[in-house]
Amino acid sequence: MSSTDVLIPGPRDVRATIDTPDGEAEATACVVACPPHPQHRGHRGDDRLVAVSDALTSRGFDCLRFDYGDWDEGYGEREDARNAVRWAAERYDCVGLFGFSFGGAMALLAAATVDRDVAGLSVLAPASRLGDDLDAAAALDGLNCPVQVIYGTRDDTADPEPVVKRARERGDEVVELSADHFFIGKHDRIGERVGEFFEAAA
């Protein structure tokens, strides 16, 4: 895998890293990875995002990991995620979204409202609601792409249950792991499950 830093166009300062598989063939699919809460040290180098990127590039996908611009209560961050999807959609035939924790909420909210096609969405321990008009669980109702939700049964940091419940009602893939919010020792396993999901969705 090789990595290159890029800037995401838009009104906010959004910096990103594009991870690409080793080899001569250019990827036709890219997964945009949304990091956890920036006010809690969340960033594009998060171990869970890197594990997912490793699994994706080993399967021939590119992965775009980005940092949010200045804190904006979730609204600017949602737009950052949408702009990252737009950037990828200009360059790839197929674009997916992944997010962890706060980033899971951002991925759900962006996928439901962005003016581009999203081929698949995977969220890990997603926050379910950031505000009355930032309801990630309700955003599922606006999606017509395959969805995967992975959560830990001992998660007392985020509240993924409303997203999990709605995903089950929709018939989406729900993966339950015996873990807390941070999935210590399970990053490679998560990467494999996410990689398998996007292989099937692409």
CORLINHU-V414391 format. One record per backbone hydrogen bond with DSSP energy under -0.5 kcal/mol. CO is the residue of the C=O (numbers start at 1). NH is the residue of the N-H. Records with the same first field share a line. If there is no record, write none. Layout:
CO = NH  NH
This chain:
2 = 20
4 = 18
6 = 16
7 = 9
8 = 14
12 = 14
13 = 15
14 = 8
15 = 67
16 = 6
17 = 19  65
18 = 4
19 = 63
20 = 2
28 = 93  94
29 = 62
30 = 32  96
31 = 64
32 = 34  98
33 = 35  66
34 = 100
37 = 40  42
38 = 41
43 = 46
46 = 50
47 = 51
48 = 52
49 = 53
50 = 54
51 = 55
52 = 56
53 = 57
54 = 58
56 = 59  61
57 = 60
62 = 31
63 = 19  65
64 = 33  66
65 = 17
66 = 35
72 = 75  76
74 = 78
75 = 79
76 = 80
77 = 81
78 = 82
79 = 83
80 = 84
81 = 85
82 = 86
83 = 87
84 = 88
85 = 89
86 = 90
88 = 91  92
94 = 30
95 = 119  120
96 = 32
97 = 122
98 = 34
99 = 124
100 = 103
101 = 104  105  127
102 = 106
103 = 107
104 = 108
105 = 109
106 = 110
107 = 111
108 = 112
109 = 113
110 = 113  114
114 = 116
119 = 146
120 = 97
121 = 148
122 = 99
123 = 125  150
124 = 101
128 = 136  137
131 = 134
134 = 130  131  136
135 = 139
136 = 140
137 = 140
138 = 141
139 = 142
140 = 143
146 = 121
147 = 173
148 = 123
149 = 175
150 = 125
151 = 177
152 = 155
154 = 156
159 = 162
160 = 163  164
161 = 165
162 = 166
163 = 167
164 = 168
165 = 169
166 = 170
167 = 171  172
168 = 171
173 = 149
174 = 176
175 = 151  177
177 = 153  179
179 = 154
180 = 183
183 = 186
186 = 190
187 = 191
188 = 192
189 = 193
190 = 194
191 = 195
192 = 196
193 = 197
194 = 198
195 = 199
196 = 200
197 = 201
198 = 202
